[in-house]
Structures are given as structure tokens and as C-alpha cells.
Amino acid sequence: MDEDGLARDLCRHYVQTLGRDELHFSRSHCYQALALAVRDRLMERWRETERRYRTSGSKRAYYLSMEFLLGRALSNCSLNLGLKGALTTVLMRHGQTLEDIESVEHDAGLGNGGLGRLAACFLDSCATLGLPVTGYGIRYEYGMFRQEIESGEQVEEPDHWLQDGNIWEIERPEYTRRIRFGGRVDTFSDAHGRLHKRLVDTRDVLAIPYDVPIPGYRNDTVNTLRLWKAAATNEFQLGEFNAGRYPESVASKNEAEHISMVLYPNDASENGKELRLRQQYFLASASLQDALERWRHEHGGGDFARFPDDNCFQMNDTHPSCAVAELMRLLIDEHGLEWDDAWKLTTRSLAYTNHTLLPEALERWPVTMFARLLPRLLEIIETINGRFLEQVSARWPGDLERQRRLSIFEDGDPPQVRMAHLAVVGSFSVNGVAALHTTLLRQGLFKDFSELWPTRINNKTNGVTVRRWLANCNAPLSRLIDDSIGPGWRTDADKLRDLKGLADDASFGRRWRDIKQQNKRKLAALVATECGVEFPLHALFDVQVKRIHEYKRQLLNLLHVVHLYDRIKRGDTDGMVPRCVLIGGKAAPGYVAAKQIIALINAVADVVNRDADAAGLLKLVFLPNYRVSSMETICPGADLSEQISTAGKEASGTGNMKLMLNGAVTIGTLDGANIEILEEVGEENFFLFGLTAEQVLATQNDYEPNGLIESDNDFRQVMRLLEAGHFHPDQNLVPNALLQGIRSPTDPWVTAADFRSYVDTQHAVAKAFVDQERWTRMSILNTAAAGRFASDRTIAEYNAQIWRLTPPAFPVDSTLATGAANADIMK
């Protein structure tokens, strides 16, 4: 772990493993050699961790998620192993910087946004807390997409993040699992006359696991993220090939590999829907088979009555909810359990996290598709639903409407399987991810379920890991915090509260501001490189980075920018604070309105940034291809964090937590975790605006946005500029649907209703920013209050209230990579 040892291994891997020499130096090969040297140190801890879990007989938890947005691994692994300083010194000997070498690595394309990044934070916290938790996901060949901006519009390019391989993964073909699709259900009798079901004539796919190490923070624990790659059972059909039908001979191979080819296919078409369902079942089946076999191996076959005492499966959102029916299938069809016994085990082993209140984001699948693709699972779901509705009928006799609302099957053309309902019925715990979100689940989306099972729905407010999102991405601020209150906050984020005592220390405040300016310089350099726009460092850096969606209201942010631009053109600039607005995020390929929002942002930016009157007062950029590595530069450099979703629509948010942690001050609505952030930091250190969730609901009957626009001179002028095509000389390019949506009485995002409150609050933001000492104090207090939003706290709550795992203790004489341990492995 010292500099000399790392230097030797760096050179050994560069010369011997990669076959390079000093005459052909490249940063890419230097990165690979350095990653291999770090991986060597992970490997022995990884092996020892698994041995410790196995020999202790610890209960295990499994985190099933369609997304894991890991970001770059080298920087995180070197931080958690305590190697940053040594690696920096070693690379300096070779004339390189660690930051430059780290930048070579591709972001792992395993996620879309907050859901996947949350899962990555959770795995980091599980390892840091020493909890035996394995992540299960899909090894997508291509990520979501690489976002390019051409003529102001989003263009999706393939994100082949694996094109140079992934040095951090280990293929484990010995644990390959077989996944069965299609076919038909056959009924047969065993020797004792008992009826059994089995699938026959199926089209099988292999799930090949690739393991990725997840190191805890300086505790010698390395957990596992197991990612499944789809492969055909046969390379090709030899008969078809010999008959000259080559395309047909490889059809099954291509069909199988499509499952893990791309993250989240566009489900606008029937083929897209089917592929997405195939992905979800592929993940659930492979992971459950794997966990069952591990448990049987470690417990010598095992008494299944103990299975829930040894295993817990957390379904991250509705995507893996096939796991309910699949675990039933495995227990009944593969292991011979009776229905009632299998159902008890299933409902004591599965837990479900809900991440959304938006109906369109809850998985629903046509019954006909389910029957064709997963016929045995459909039978099981029908039985689950029939027995469940008997419970409902017993609780509310004759209430057919409630039975209809609660049924796992939704009537319609075509009838649908409601996967969220399946997840709730089959789980012993259902949790929301922020206090408001959980309340709305109980009172709205899952109201009937909550009345049937009052204790099943609980809250686990999301969190982020302070190690990646402060210690790693903001080293200067981390050093200042270490020098001031000690380094204990890295594993006990509540200790950040000690910064409150320094909020009024003038010397500390000056150092805080100096570091913010350093970070703003880095962010400005990123903007200049990616967007060709110069951000002046004395300006307010106003940031909104998240998935592009109407409810997140990037459009409201843009209306304010147009308002500021209009003020500039009218000469109303007395006391105006220079402001640089950065918006970033991806729009789903089939989401037309979100793409129009991006185009409109870029159209306004083009006019504003070229206007000499606005120079020095206002800049606007859309940062393309927003990703984890860019967020690691954005977070430290942001002054203002835009969290402006329509109240009642955002489940939690985690970008709000990352920006707060780095000292950004939030402007936001009472939505998601904003409410808890406000509680922690206090109203004087948070810029609150807008309607509450209850008020948004109340607008449904008498909402009149046109009246609001016409009665507000500023708003009327903003809409006039947009609708007159000032930012679109070609009238055909004006996104009329967006503007008509603002004026619509049925606008679910009530953008017009919050405009005046938002503009007035932004004025208060500017006024506060002028007083830099006051702003610095607010910034310090935001970081000091961020400890509540650490993922370590969230995971501790999951464990105490849902998983109930006991971290196995290190043996007193534990050593790493001893000859005896290696010999034991060879046995």
C-alpha cells in the first residue's frame, strides 16, 4: 500500500501485462496499468470479505436494480483504499497527475439518472458499514446514449462505454444461469400422484455474471456488484447454417444478446416494450437463481423455512417486480414447495422501494405479451391476484370498486398487469424515499393498500455518499473541513454539524470563499470547453442539472432567464447581479416535449450569449451529455441549486443533496426531500417559493393561467417574446406545444401559477448574493446541515428496519493474501 509498492506494480503492469515501453507512452495505457495495480489491492480484500461472510453464516441482502450509475471507478477506489496520496506521488515521478489519468476512464454506462446513482451510493454505504449486501444489475453493452447537441437539438449517439473493455470487472462463467422465455406450461404427476407444473419448448437465454468490486471506506471490506450479460445457449443453429440460411442460424444469438445490449430501450413500440419486459425478467430470474444456489450451497441444501431469516431482496423501484412471481416459480416448480409455504417465504423475503408518483412511470404490461413471453409467471400472478382479492373481499365485503382498484390486473384494451401492485402484494415492506413522498403514497397512490396493511408502507429518505460527493469531488473543501473539525465526517456525516460553530468566523469564511472560487474556475473551464461560453467568476453560478422532464420544470427556469434578458433590453439593470445559468440533462429519446425544452433552452442561449447588452450580466448554457464525472465538477462550483419541480411530483431528488453538501444554496419548492433540507438548514438559508402539494391539487378545478399571465406585466412580456419568435426567427421552429401548455388550464405542472413567486424569490437570491459574507455563511450552514442526507444514514435505516443484517466481525488474527489463504482457495 506504500508508494514504492505501487510504483513497482505500476511499472510491472505497464511493461509486462500491457507490453508497453517508455518510447510509446500513452495516458490510456498508464490508466490501465494504474487501475490494475489498484485492483490487485482490491482483489485480496474482496476475497477475504467474501470468505468472512461465508464462514460467519451472516444473513445477506440483495439489491435488485435495473440501474447502477457508478461513474468512474479509479478515483473512488483509490479514495476508499486510502491510496490517493501515494498514487499522486508515484505519478508525479513520471510527470503525470492523478487527475489527468483518472479522466481517461469512461463513465460506466449502467444508469440513466438519479435512480442509478442512488443505487451506486447505497452500495458504497453498504460496504462502508460492513453489511453483506450484493448488488444485482444488467451489464449493458451500450449506456443510455451519448447526448450531442446539433443545431440546438438533442441528438442521441451510441454510448459504447465497453469499447475498451472494463478493467474493473471479473467474468464468472462458472455461475452462469439459464433464463427461460416463451414456451408453454406442462402439467405432470410425480410418483406420489402430486401435480406439478413445468415450462417446455422454451427459448432459453444464458445469464453470464460479471463481478465488480465495491470497496468500503478504509475498512478492508469489498462487496460485489454482479452484472448479468445475456448470451445464446448455442452460438448458432448448425442445421440452418449448413442449409445456407446464415441469418436464421444466428437469429437466436442476436435475440439473446439484445437483452443486455442497451440500457432502457425506447418502449414506444411493441418491440421496445417486449425487450424491456425481457430485461426485467432476465434480471429478476438470474439474480434469484443465483442467490438461491448460493444459499443452498452455504447451508448444505438448507431448510427452506429458514430462507427469509438468511436472505432479503430489495427491489429498487418497480422494474424488478417480476421477482415476486419468479421466486414463487422457483420455490414451487424447481424446489417442490407447496403454494402456501412458498408464499410465506416470498412475502417474508421481498421488499419494495417506490420511486415515483407518476402513473406513467409505474410498469404495466399487456396480458397478451405476458402470456406469450412468460406464460408460467402469468399463471402464478393470476393465482396471487385471486387469493389477494379474497382478502380484500373479506376486509370490505361487496366493495367491487375497491377490488377493481386493488387488483393486480387492470381492465382495459388491452388488459394490463400492474407490476407496482404485484410488488406491494408480494413484499413485507414498501418504502417511499422522502417524507412527503411516503405520505402521498399512503394517502394517494397506495391508499387502499395502506388501509389494508397500515404498517407496511414506511419512509426511508434518500441519501448520497459524502465520500464521492465531497471528499472525492471537492478535495480543497474536504481538506479545509478536515483541518477545522477533523476527518471523522467521512464515515459519520453528522459531524459536519460542527461547522456551524465556524459560520461566523471571518477567517474561515474567507478560506471557504477562496475554495469556492477555485471550484468555480474549474466549472467555468468545463463550460468553456463543452459550450464555448465564458463564465465570469464573480457571477452567481445558477445550476439546474437533472433528467429533462416537464415536472422538473426546466421551462420555469428558462422563463426567468427570459425575464432577466427582457429587463436588460429595457435598461432595467440597476443593481442586477451578474448571473450564469447552467442547465444540463438528457431527454428520453421518445419524449418529444423534453426534447423541445432542450431546443428552446439552446435557442434562448444563442440569442442571450451573442447580445452585447447582456455581456457581463447574463449567460445561459445547456451542458451536453450530463453524467457523473461532469457532476463531480458542477457540484463544487455551483452557488445556487435549482430544485423547482412541481410540488407533489418529485419523489425525493438526490442532486439537491449533492449540491447542498458542497455549499450550494437551494431555491426550491416544498417537494420531495426539499422539505427535509429546509427543516435541517432553516428558512433563512433556503429560498422557498411556489405552491404546496395541496395547493397544486386544489388548482385542478379553477386554474386560469391566462389570467395570471395577463395580470403580470413581467410574465406577459416574457410570453410575448417567446410567442413572437424572438428567439426563433424561423416561426416554424417555435415549440408552440410548450407555450400552449403553460397557458392551458389543465397544465399539470402549474408553471404559470409559480412564475411570480419564483421571480420574486430569485430577486431575493440576487440580493443575498451581493452580500458575500452573508452568502458564505449560508453556504457553510448548508454543508453543516447536509449530514442528514448521507446514504450511510439511509442504509443504516434500511438495515435496522427492513434487512436486519449483522456485520460479521473481523477475526482477530485476520491477514490479507496469506499463503495459507491462497492454498485454501486452490483446495
N, C-alpha and C positions, 0 to 999 in steps of 0.2 A: 504493500500500500504506500510505500515511500517513493520519493522522486526517482531514485536510482532503479528501483524495480520496475516502475512504469516506463522509464526511458529504455531499459533493456527490452521490455516486451513490445514497445512501440517499434523499435528498430527491427526486432525479430519478425514481427508480423509484416512490416513493410518490405523487408528483404526476402524472407523465407516463405511466408504464407502467400503474399501477393506477388512475389518475384520482381520487385522494383529495385531501382538503384538511384543514386543521387543525380545521375545525368538526366533522369526522366521524372523529376518531381512534379507531383500534382496534388492540389488540396484534396481532391476526391480520394486518392489513394491514402493520403495522410489521415483523412477522416476514417476510412475503413480500418486502417491499422490501429488507430487510437480506439475506435469502437471495439475492436477485437480484444485489445488489452483490457478495457473496462469490462467487457463481457466475461473474460476469464475470471475476474474477481467476483462477478455476479454468480457465475456458474457454481462455484463451491458453496456459496451461501444459499443458493437456490436448492441444491441437492440436500444440504443439511436441514433446511426448512421443511422440505417435504418429508424427510426421514423423521423429524421431530413430530410432525402432525400424525404421521402413520403410526409411530410407536406409542404415542400418547393416547390413541383412540379418541381424539377430540371430535366433537360434533363439528360438522362442516356446513358452510353456507355456499350457495352457488348463485351468482348474479347473472341472470339471463338478459342480454340486451342486444338489440339489432345494431347498436352504435357504440363505439368506443373512440372518442376523438382524442387520441393520445398526444398529438403534437410530436415534437422531436424528442428522441429518447436520450441522446448522448448527454445533453445538458442536465436533464432530470436525474439520470442515473449517477452522473458524476457528483451532483449535489448531494443526493441521498446517501451515497457511499462515502462522502467526505473527501472527495478527490479533487475538487475544484482548484485549490491552491497548488497542489502538486502538478496537476496537468498544465496549469498556466505556466509554471516554471519550466517544465520539460519542453513545452512548445516554444518558449522564448529562446531556448538553446538552439532551436532550429529556425529562428527568425519568423515564427508564426504566432498568431494569437489564438486563444481558445475560442473566442467569439467568431473569428473567421472560419475556423474549422467546423464549429457547430453549425454554421449557416449552410454548409454543403448538404446537410441531411434534408431529405424530403419530409414534409409533414405526412404522417400516416393517414391515408385516406379512408378511415374507418367510421366516419361520422359526418353528420350534416350540420349540427349546431349544438344548442345548449344541452339536449338530452345526452348526446355522446360525450360532451366534455364533462358533464356531471358524473357520468359513469366512470370516466378516467380519474376524476378527483376521488371518487368513492374507493376505487381500487387502491389508490395511493394511501388513503387513510386506513383502509383495512390492513395493509402491510405495515404501516407505521404503528398501528395499535396491536400488531401481532396476532390478528384474527385469521383463522384458517378459512379464507374466502377465495374461491376460484371464479374468475370471470369467464363467461362463455359468449362468444360472438361469431361473426362470419368474416372470413379473410377475403374481403372484396379485392378483386384484381384492379378495378378502377374505383376511385373515390366518387363523391357526389358529382363534381365536374370542376374543371379549372375555369374560372369566370374571366372572360375577356370583355372589354368594352370597345365596341366598334360603332362609330358614328353616334355615340351616346347610348347605345343599346347593349343589353347583355347578350353575349354570345357564349354558348357552352362548348368548351373544349374538353376532350378526354383527360382525366387526371390519372395517368398510368403511374401511380406512385411506386409500384413494384418493378418498374422497368429496370432498375439497377439492383434488384433483389432487396432483401431486408435482413441486414446483418444481425438483428436482434431476435430473430425467430429461430426455433428449433423444430424441424419436422419430426412428427411422432407417428409414422405409418403403422407401428405396432398397435395403436389404439384406434385404428380405422373402424368406423361404424357404417352399417348398411341402412339406408333410408328407403322405405317402400312407398311408391306413389301409384295411384290408379288401381287397376285390378278389380277383383270382386271378392265379396265376403263368402266364405265357405263354412258351413256348419257340419261338425262331425262329432261322433261319440267316442269316448275313450273306453278302456277295458271295463270300467265300472259303470258304464252307461251314462256318464255325465256329458252334457253337451258343451262343446267348445266352438269358438269362432277363430278363423284364420283368414288371412289375405292370400289369394292366389292370383297368378297371372299378372303380377305387378311389374312396373317399370322401375327398377331399383337404381339408386344412386349411392355412391360411396362418399362418406364424410371423412376427410383426412385431416387430422389435427395438426396445427402449428402452434407451439407454445411460445409466449412472450413473457419475459421476466418483469415483475412489478416489484421494485425494491422499496422497502420501508426506509424511513429516515434514520440512518445510522444505528440500526438495531440488529443488523445481520439477518433480517427476515426478508426473503424474496418470495412473493406469491406468484401465482400463474394466471395469465390470461390465455385461455385456449380458444383459438380461432379455427373454424372449420372451412376447409376448401372442398368444393364439390368435384367429383370425378366420376367418369363412367365405370361401370363394372367390367366392361370389355373395351379395349382400345377401338375396335371396330368389328362389324359383323363380317366374318371371313367369307361366308356364302355370298353376301351381297357384293363384296369386293371382287370375288372370283367371277361373278356374273357380269362384271363390268359396270356395276352401279355404285361407283365410288361415293357420290354424295349421300346415298342411302346408308352406305356402310359406316359412315362416321356420324350419322344423324344423332344416334343415342349419346355419343360422346359430346357433341356440341350442346345437345339439350341439357345434359347433366351439368356441364361446365357453366352454362348460363346462370345457374343458381347463385354462384359466388362471383359472377363476373363484374357486376356493377351495383353500387350502393343505391337502394331505393329506386327501382325502375319507375318511370312515369306510368302511373296507373290509370291514365285517361282512357286507355284502350283495354279490351278484354284480355289481350295477351299480357299487357302490363300488370293487370290485376292478378292473373293466374301466376305469373312469375313471382309477384310479391307474396302471395299466399304460399307458394312453394318455398320461398326463402324462410318464411316464418316457421313453417312446419319442419323444414330441414334443421334449423337452429334448435327448435324445441326437442325434436326426436334424438338428434345426435347427442345433445347435452344430457338429456335424461338417461339415455342408454349408458353413456359414459359414467355418469355419477352412480347409477345402479351397479354397474360392474365393478367400479372401484370399491363401493361399499361391500358388495358380496365378497370380493377378494380380501379386503381387510378384516372382515368379520367371519370368514370361513363359511360362506353361504348365508349365514345370518338368519336370525328370527325376524321376519318382516314386521312383527308387532313393534319392534324397536326402531324401525326405519325413521319415523319422524323425530325420535329422540337423537338421531345421529345426523340428520340431514334437513336443510331448509333451502327452498328455492325462491329467490326473489325475482319476480317478473318486472322488468323495467319498462313500464307502460304496457299498452295493450298488445303490442306486436308479438310477444312470445306466448300469448294466452292459449295457443294450441296445446301448451304443456299440460293443462288441466285434463283434457281428453286423452292426450298421449300417455301420461303417467297411468291413467286408468287402463289404457290398452296394454301397456307393458305389464302391469301387475296382474291383469286378468288373463290375457292371451298368452303372454310369454312366461309368466311365473305361477299361473294356476290359482290365483286367489279368487275368492267369491266376491260378488259385487259389493256387498255391504262392508266387508273388510277392506277392500281396495279403496272405497270411497272415504272411509275413516282415515286411512293412511294419506290419501291425496289431500284431503282438506285440513290435515294437520301439518302438511309439509310445504304447501304453496302459499306464498304471499304476493300481493299485487300492489304496485305503485302506479297511481294515476297521475298523468302529467298535463292533462288538458280538460277544459270545459267545453271546447268547441266540438259540436257534434260531428263535423266532417272529418275530424282527426281521430275519431273512435273507429276502430276496424269493424267493418261489416263485409260479409262475403255472401254472394248469391248461393242459395242452397244447391242449385244445379251444379255450380262449379265445385262446391264442396263434395257433392256426391260423385262427381267424375274424378276428382283428384285425391280425395281422402274418404272413401266410402265407409271404412270401418270407424273412423273418427266421427263421421256424421251419425252413425247408429248410436255411438256412445253418447254424443251430445243430445240426441233425441231422448235417450233414457234419462240422462241427467236432468233435462228440462221437465220431463214428465213427473219425475219424483219431486223435483223442486216445486212445481206448480201444485202438487198435492199439499206441500207445506203451506204454500200461500193460501190455498183454499181453506185449509184448516184454521189458519190465522184470521182470514177475512172471508167467511163463508158467503158465497154468492156474488162476490165482488169481481165480476168478469172483466171490468175495465182495468182493475189493478193487475189481474192476471195477465192481461194483454201488455200492460206497461212493463211488467217484470219478466216476461217470457224471454228466453234466450233467442227465440225466433221472432222476427219482425214480419208482420204481414205486409204485402206489397207486390209489385210487379217488377222484378221477381221477388219472392220471399228471401229474407236475408238472415244470416247468422250473426247475432250481436256478440262480438268477441269480448267486449267490456263486461257484459252481463255474465258471460261464461267465467271470466276471471274473478268477478265478485263472488259468484256462487261457489266456485271451487277453491277459494282462499280462506285462510283463517284470519288474515289481516289485510286490510285495504287502507292505504295511506295516501293522503294528499301531500303537497310539497311546500305549502306555506299556510299560515293560519287562516287567511281569507279563503284561499282555495279549498281547504278542507271544510270550512264552514259552508261554502257554496256547494260542495259535493253532498254534504249531509242535507242541505235544505233544498237542493235543486236536482242535479243530475242523478244522484243515487238516493233521493229522498225516501222512496219506498223501501229500498234495501236497508237504509238506516233505521226505519221504523220496525222492520222485521228483525234486524240484528243490531241493536243500539250500540254495542261496544265494538263492532267490527271495524268501523271507519275511524282512523286516527291520523294525527298530523306528524310529519317529520320535515320541518323546514329545511330546504336545501342548504348546501354549503360548498365552499371551494377550498382547495388546499392552499394554505398560506405559504407552503414551501415553493411550489411552482409560481404562484401568483403574487408573491412578494420577494421571498428570499432569492429565487432564481431569476425572475424577470426584472427586479429592481435592486440590484446589488448595492448601489450607493446609499439608498434609503435604508436598506437592511443593515448595512454597517453602522449607520447613524443610530438606528434603533438598538442594535447590539451594544454600542458604546454607552448608550443612555440608560437602558433598563435591563441589559443582559440578553443572551440569546435564547432564553427559555421559551419565548413566544413561538418558536418554530414548531414545538410539539405541544405547547399549551397556549393557544391563541388568546385565552382570557387575560394573559399577562400584558397584552397590548394596552389594556386599560391603564397601565402605569404611565402611559404617555400623556394622560390627562393632566398630570401634575406639571408637565412641561409646556402646556399650551400657551401659557403667558410668559414663558422665558424668552426674552428678546433674542439672546444669543442663539438659542436652539431654533427659534423661528427663522433667523437669518440663514442658518445652515440648511433648514428644511426648504426654504425658497431657492437657495442656490442649487440644491439637488433637483428640484422641480425644473429649474431652467436647463440643467444638463439633460434631463429626460425629454424636455420639450424640443431641445436641439436635435436629439435622435429621431423623434417623431417627425419633426419638420424635414429632416433628411429623407425619411421614408416617403413622405408625401411628395417631395421634390422628385424623387426617383420614379415613383409609381404614377404620379399625376402631372408632373411638370409644373407645379404651382408652388410658389414660395410662401411659407407661413412665417410672418414676423413673430419673433419670440415674445415680444411684450404683449401680444394679443391674448385674449381669452380663447383657449383651445376647447371648443364645444364639440363633444363626441357622442355620436349615436351609432353603435355597431351591434348588429344582430340580424337574424334572418329577416328578409323583407316580407312583411305581411301587413295587410290593411289594419289589423287590430293593434299592431305595434306603432302605427301612426308616424312613420317617416314623413307622411304627407303633411301632418300638422307642423312638424319641424320645418319643412320646406315653406309652408305658409308664413312662418315667422321670418325666414330668410328673405322672402319676397317683401314682407313688410319693412324690414330694415333697408333693403335696397330702395324701396319706394321713399322712405324717409331721406335717404341720401340724395335721391334725384330731386326731391322737393326742397333740399337745402336744410332740412331739419336735423342737423348734425351736432348741435351744441351739446357737449357732454357725452357724445356717443363713444362707447368703449369699443376699440378695435376687436373684431371677433373673427375667428377662423373656425368654420363649421366643417366637420368631417363626418360623413355618413358612409357606412360600409355594410355589406351583407349580400347574401345570394338569394335570388328568387327561384323557387321551384320551376323547372322547365315548362310545366303546363299552366303556371299561374300567371294569366295574362295581366291582371291588374297590378301585380307586384312588378312585373317587367315594365309596365307603363310608368310606375312610380320611379324606377331607376332612370328611365329615359327622360322623365320630366326633371329629375334632380340634375342630370347632366346638362340638359338644355338651359336651366336657370344658371348653373355654374358657369357655362360657357359665356353667357352674357355678363354676369357679375364680375368674373375674373378678368374680362377684357375691358371693362369700363373704367376709364381713368378716374372718374368721380369716386368710385368705390375703392380705389387703391389705398391701402393703408387703413381702411375701415372695415372691409368685409371681404372674406374669401369663402368659397364653398367648393368642396371636392367630394367626389364619390370614389372611395378607395377600392380598386378592383381586387377580386379574389381574397376576400377577408378569410382569415384562417388563424389557427392557434399561434403560429410564430409571429404573425403581424400583431395580434392582440398583446403579445408579450412586449411590444414596443409602444402600443397605443395606451395600455393601462398606466404605465408610469408617467406618460406625458400629458394625460388629459387633465384639464382643470374642471370641466363640467360634464357630468354624466347624465345623458338624456334617457329617462325611463318613463315614457309618456304614453304607454298603452292605455286603451280604454278601460276604465275601472271594471273589474269583474271578468276580464278576458285572459290576463296573463296568469298562469298557474303560480309561478314563482319568479323566474329570472335568476341568472347567476352572473351575467355581465355586470349587473348593478353591484354585486358583492365584490367582484374583482376590481372594479374602478374605485369603489369606496375604500377598499383595502389599501390602495395606492394613493389615497388622499384626495381623490376627486370628490367634489360636492355634487349631490344629486338634485336634479329638478325632476319631479315625478308626480304621478297620480297616486291615489290610495288604491294600489293594485298589487297583487302578488306579494312578494317579500318586501316591497317598498314600505308597506305598513310597519313591518318589524324593524326595518332600517330606521324609519322615522322615530319609532319608540326608543331605539337604542341611542341615536345621535342627538335627538331633541329637535323641536321645531325650529329653533334659531339656527340650526346647522343643516337644514334641509329646505329646499324650495318646493313647497307643496302648491298644487293647483288642481283645478278640474272637479268634475262631478264625482260623487261616490258611486259605488256599485248600485246601491239602492236608488240613487237619483237617476242613473243611466236607465235602470229598469222602468222608472216612472215616466221617462220621456216617450215610451212606446205609444202612448195614447194621444199626446198633443205636441209632438215635436215639430217645430216650424223653423227650419234653418234659414229659409229665405228672409224671414223677418229679422233674424239675428244679423244676417249679412247687411241688409238694407239699413238697419238702425245703428250700424257701427261704421263710421267713416273709414277707419283703417282697413277693416275687413272688406268693405265694398271696393276700396281701391285695389287691394290685393287680388280679388276675384276679377276685377276689370282688366288688370294687367295680364293675368293668366288666360282669361277667356278671349281677350282681344288678340292673342297670339304674339305678345311682345317677346316672349322667349322662344317662339316658333314662327319665324317669318313665313314658313310654308304652313298655311292653315290646315292642310290635311294631316299634319303631324300632331295637332293639338289633341291630347288624350281626353276627349270630351267625356268619356265614361267616368273618369276620375272626378272631374269637376262637377258633373251632374250628380255624382254620388254624394259630394259634400252638400249639395242643395236638396238632396232627397229627404223627405220626411221619414223614410224607412231606413235611413243610414244607420246600421247597427253600431257604427264606431263613433257616432255623435261628434264628429270632428268640429263642426261649426259651434256646437254648444260649449266647447272648451277653448275656443280660439281666444276670446278676450281675456280669460283668466290666465292662459298660457303667456300671452304677450305681456300682460302686466307683471307676471312673475318673472319673465325674462328681463324686464326692466329692472326689477329688484336685484336680479343676479348681477347685471352690469354695474349697478350702484355699489353692491358689495365688493365687486372685484376691484373697483377703484381704490378701495382701502386695503392695500396689500397685507397689512398686519392683521386686519380682521379676517381676510380671506385665508391667510396662512393658519390662523387659529382654527377656523372652521375645517381646514384640510387636516390638521393634526387630530382634531377631535373625531373626524370621520374614520381615520385609521385606528384610533384608540377604541372606537366602538365596533370595529369590524370583527372582533374575536367571536362574537355570537354566530357569525356566518362562516365559521370554519367547518370543513367537511369532517374533520375529526369529531366535532361535537355531533354532527348529524349521524355519523356511523356509530358512535357510542350509543345514541338513542335507538337506532335500528337494532343494535345488538342487545341492549338491555330490555327492550320491549317486544322484539319480534324474533330475532335469531337465537338469542341466549347461548352464545358460544363462550367457551372458556379458553383464553390464550394459553397454549401449552408452555410450561416453564422451560428455560434453557437448562440442560444438565450442567451440574457444577463443573464437570471436567470436559465440557464441550470444546472441541477443537475443530478447525476447519481444514478440510482436504488432507486429513492424515492418511498415512499409508494403510492403516487398518480399515479406515472407512472405504478407501478405494478398493481394497481387497474384498471387502464385504460386497461391494457392488458387483464385482466380477463373479462372485459366487452366484 
